[in-house]
Amino acid sequence: MALACAGQVLAEENSQDPYEGFNRSMFAVNEAIDKYAAKPVAQVYDNAVPLPVKAGVGNFFGNVGDLWIGVNSALQGKFSDAGVDIGRLLINSTVGIFGLFDVASELGLEKHDEDFGQTLAVWGVGSGGYLFWPVIGPRNVRDTAGFGVDSFVDPVWRVERVSVRNSMVALRFVDVRASLLPADKVVEEAALDKYAYIRDAYQQRRRNQIFDGRPPRLDD
């Protein structure tokens, strides 16, 4: 009986992560990149840059993304949310001085988190197998395709001057990595298998995002 239950659990894990061998190899590559490059730079940035400046950087890039968030809200049929997203963009781009200050949140306009991967899920596209990509991080097949669309329409990637574009991309990456530094210790202490911990956390988070925090109950 115990062997049968264990076999069933293993089969379920394999169905969620059919490319586990590839993923663990890519995870190891990512860990090396993070250890020797991304994390040290993020730590220097976090320690050297004043908090108001870091807040302004995060607000600026968040404002840049609000237009595409609004488009995805509309594509998912959430037109009220889309109106809020566009309202945030207009207010923060003007009163908030090009998004450096999040005035819209102070006025009660909630920031949403929508991307094309979530839109595909709402349209009924299956998730496909789990994937882990260096630098990009955890995705599934559907979200990898969605990430490609998100990147294609991203205003930062559309900046024509290469030096400015690359600087903005690098700054955003470092800012995001710095924001994750507090979570590093939690993951290290909680995870016997860091790869599996991140995979499961990603899948649970994406499910909550797709269902706006109200996912249907899974069958036992």
Disulfide bonds with the S-S distance in Angstrom:
none
